[in-house]
Amino acid sequence: MVAKFDQTDSSVVVIIGTGAGGGVLANELAQKGVKVVALEAGGRYLPEDYVNDEWESFGQLAWLDPRTTSGDWRVARDFSGLPAWIVKAVGGTTTHWAGASLRFQDHEWKALTTYGRVDGASLLDWPIDGAEMAPWYDRAESKLGVTRTGDRPGLPGNNNYKVLEKGALALGYKEVHTGRMAINALEYDNRMACQQTGFCFQGCKWGAKWSAAYTEIPAGEATGNLEVRERCHAARIEHDDSGKVTAVVYFDAEGKEQRQAARIVCVAGNSIESPRLLLNSASPMFPDGLANSSGQVGRNYMRHVTGSVYAVFDKPVRMWRGTTMAGIIQDEARNDPARGFVGGYELETLSLGLPFMAAFLDPGGWGREFTTALDSYQNMAGMWIVGEDMPQETNRVSLNSEVKDQFGLPAPNVNFSDHPNDIAMRNHAYKQGMAIYNAVGATRTLPTPPYPSTHNLGTNRMSENPREGVVNRWGQTHDIPNLFISDGSQFTTGAAENPTLTIVALAIRQADHIAREMSANTL
Amino acid sequence: MTLQNARSGLTRRQLLARSVAAGAALVVGPGFIAGNDAAWALETTALKPETMATLVQMARDIYPHDHVPTEFYVVAVKGYDTPEAAPGIEAGIAALDAAAQGKGFSSYVGAGWERDRVDLLRAMEDSAFFQKIRGGLVTGLYNQKAVWPLFGYEGESFSQGGYIERGFDDINWL
């Protein structure tokens, strides 16, 4: 009994986006009896629709609307129209994510206090901490069925993991395991166990990996309180003379402009689309965009210090077999400024199929240096670096008035340049990654540049002081009480961990807060 | 524009008798090129056959894989044999041949060593023409399902139940 709400029904909560933030929030609110209309720009794809083919899947799922890039990051040169590799579909990027589900370390909630001032960085402490988040993390891990949490066992290690593990142990690393993953090692929550198929990035055809598309969304719809309107692209948020938001204007599947009234609006369109929507909603009352009295909307865009290390061996590895992110080394995730940088990084196995390896190993590369590496494709092992990058005010999402999307709306520009701390961290990680593989007899190592961003964070950041950020400790905008941010754009700092678990935990907590405030009639 | 099996048309001997060597390919006659071993052949419709033959050699020089037969490179570039694409390709290949002649070679494919041809390509690698060809090959060559087994890549696995019972952890040399 899927709900259908009237567009003039101003009692509903409108959520924009149905990924890790919006999808979870939608279900959590619906379970509490709150009426929700979720606007999703993409279509609905389920396990039977996913394809084990990198480019075909990319065409099916990726967000490919016009975007531009600037700054000194290599993505701006090699993939100038594709700053981010994220998904446009019901369930958002939870269809694509690898499943790594790590809690922040306690000190990472207090980056400014822990690291001190860093030149050129706009570090800030979160207004919340690990103790406050612990129960929400518990609920998030249980919802996602995270391995090695609760009483859930770990996944078995594949070939790529075994190479990583042996090299890591040879270097003396201790925290080496098959990860805390939202991929079932055993059947859980009516979803089957991982069949080691690979293609985690293309949508799990077994449903063994948690995705909002086939968990949160149908569960929310089953309550009769959630209506998901797919292929509906939010264009702007409207407000009344008192400055409260009242409705969301969107383009439907036919490209027709529609308007949904709202009691509360929650924006969860990812760290590029969420600030873009606030900026595109500028009005005479809010000429710089909604919730932007601080001037912080779109700023402090973070993408994690990333990069990969691939290595060639003299015998086959066949890294593509099995879980894509099959294991992790956590020893470098600590904060130890003696390494020459603040913050830390995780090393996680990664594999790409041959088509994507050709596209991402050395974008723009050609000739025998490039092709001899691919000749050894089946003898390759691979890992991904994910570390804390420094927030910088000038790394930002802004509107590109010269480029319009298919609806005539200004496209987002993503400006990004590495901070010196980011570069130092990446170089350290490259060195360690290559040493790990050399310890297992690699004949060649390939420190591979960052891909288009999958972890997009920080463009509506959470702050105690309204002048330093966009939202408060609940994700509620400082300026507009009935406007919330519910995705990774509220991250104050990025920490070293893959962000999804934290986005989910924040969404569960935010749902609790919103429902409580609604019943108290304070929202 | 279909890739033909030469054996169904001309005989191997007929092909070889009628052809002029052009790098990785033979120009067999008007609108027609074939592999040196006559294992494949391609009719061109918009491009001159010599141009297509040079383009195939250029593709191999950009992404040289000695164990990958030329027919895969042909498949990767044959999409340029259209009235829309042909003028740009003809101009680009003409520039490449002119650069080769400037270095004393008869043509691009007339440079016998890959090293010499790669030098010519390096000198033009920032050009729109080179980047178009290179960029197109990234998917045109490596996204051919038929080429994957030559690299050991197994492609989709869902239909076979994944690798849980087919060697996801079968590494035996560590």
Boltz contact constraints between the chains, C-beta under 6 A:
constraints:
  - contact:
      token1: [A, 52]
      token2: [B, 156]
      max_distance: 6.0
  - contact:
      token1: [A, 52]
      token2: [B, 158]
      max_distance: 6.0
  - contact:
      token1: [A, 55]
      token2: [B, 143]
      max_distance: 6.0
  - contact:
      token1: [A, 158]
      token2: [B, 168]
      max_distance: 6.0
  - contact:
      token1: [A, 158]
      token2: [B, 169]
      max_distance: 6.0
  - contact:
      token1: [A, 159]
      token2: [B, 171]
      max_distance: 6.0
  - contact:
      token1: [A, 162]
      token2: [B, 171]
      max_distance: 6.0
  - contact:
      token1: [A, 162]
      token2: [B, 174]
      max_distance: 6.0
  - contact:
      token1: [A, 166]
      token2: [B, 174]
      max_distance: 6.0
  - contact:
      token1: [A, 195]
      token2: [B, 162]
      max_distance: 6.0
  - contact:
      token1: [A, 195]
      token2: [B, 164]
      max_distance: 6.0
  - contact:
      token1: [A, 196]
      token2: [B, 162]
      max_distance: 6.0
  - contact:
      token1: [A, 196]
      token2: [B, 163]
      max_distance: 6.0
  - contact:
      token1: [A, 196]
      token2: [B, 164]
      max_distance: 6.0
  - contact:
      token1: [A, 196]
      token2: [B, 168]
      max_distance: 6.0
  - contact:
      token1: [A, 197]
      token2: [B, 157]
      max_distance: 6.0
  - contact:
      token1: [A, 197]
      token2: [B, 158]
      max_distance: 6.0
  - contact:
      token1: [A, 197]
      token2: [B, 162]
      max_distance: 6.0
  - contact:
      token1: [A, 198]
      token2: [B, 157]
      max_distance: 6.0
  - contact:
      token1: [A, 205]
      token2: [B, 158]
      max_distance: 6.0
  - contact:
      token1: [A, 315]
      token2: [B, 173]
      max_distance: 6.0
  - contact:
      token1: [A, 321]
      token2: [B, 163]
      max_distance: 6.0
  - contact:
      token1: [A, 321]
      token2: [B, 168]
      max_distance: 6.0
  - contact:
      token1: [A, 322]
      token2: [B, 163]
      max_distance: 6.0
  - contact:
      token1: [A, 322]
      token2: [B, 168]
      max_distance: 6.0
  - contact:
      token1: [A, 354]
      token2: [B, 142]
      max_distance: 6.0
  - contact:
      token1: [A, 354]
      token2: [B, 148]
      max_distance: 6.0
  - contact:
      token1: [A, 354]
      token2: [B, 151]
      max_distance: 6.0
  - contact:
      token1: [A, 354]
      token2: [B, 153]
      max_distance: 6.0
  - contact:
      token1: [A, 355]
      token2: [B, 142]
      max_distance: 6.0
  - contact:
      token1: [A, 355]
      token2: [B, 143]
      max_distance: 6.0
  - contact:
      token1: [A, 358]
      token2: [B, 138]
      max_distance: 6.0
  - contact:
      token1: [A, 358]
      token2: [B, 142]
      max_distance: 6.0
  - contact:
      token1: [A, 359]
      token2: [B, 138]
      max_distance: 6.0
  - contact:
      token1: [A, 366]
      token2: [B, 62]
      max_distance: 6.0
  - contact:
      token1: [A, 366]
      token2: [B, 134]
      max_distance: 6.0
  - contact:
      token1: [A, 368]
      token2: [B, 64]
      max_distance: 6.0
  - contact:
      token1: [A, 371]
      token2: [B, 63]
      max_distance: 6.0
  - contact:
      token1: [A, 371]
      token2: [B, 64]
      max_distance: 6.0
  - contact:
      token1: [A, 371]
      token2: [B, 65]
      max_distance: 6.0
  - contact:
      token1: [A, 377]
      token2: [B, 151]
      max_distance: 6.0
  - contact:
      token1: [A, 378]
      token2: [B, 152]
      max_distance: 6.0
